[in-house]
Structures are given as structure tokens and as C-alpha cells.
Amino acid sequence: MLNDTERKLLRILYNRNGHQNTPVSIPELARFAQREPGQIRKALERLREERFIEWEERINAVKVVPGWQQFAK
């Protein structure tokens, strides 16, 4: 089960990738989610472990994996 920060980030990433298809940086995610950058990195790591996203940290690219909605409840 995802915590509040993870769910919020997943929703932000889904909307950002689906509608604007632009990359989003850690500081932008922190501003959108109203969380600290450390919390964002920790949540992104957890989402990657749970296979909700694909995250290339060195190039700062996050991609939401299709079909995540059925598991995020």
C-alpha cells in the first residue's frame, strides 16, 4: 500500500507525462507535492521498487509504467 507522498507523486507524474509529456525535476516535484526533496527521492525509490515507475536518476527521467492504476488502490 502506498503512503500519501507516493500516491501524490504518482498522480503528479501521471498527469505530467500524460498531458504535457515533459520531464519534471526533483525541485519541481517537491514544489508540486509540497514535500522536501529528500522525501521526494525516498518516495521515487519506493515507487521504482514497487514497479509503478521507471526512473533513470542520472538523467532525471521518470516514466510511469502503464497499468499502475489497478494496483495503486
Buried (B, 14 or more C-beta within 10 A) or exposed (E): EBEEBBBBBBBBBBEBBEEEEEEBEBEBBBEBBEBEEEBBBBBBEBBBEBEBBEBEEEEEEBEBEEEBEEEBE
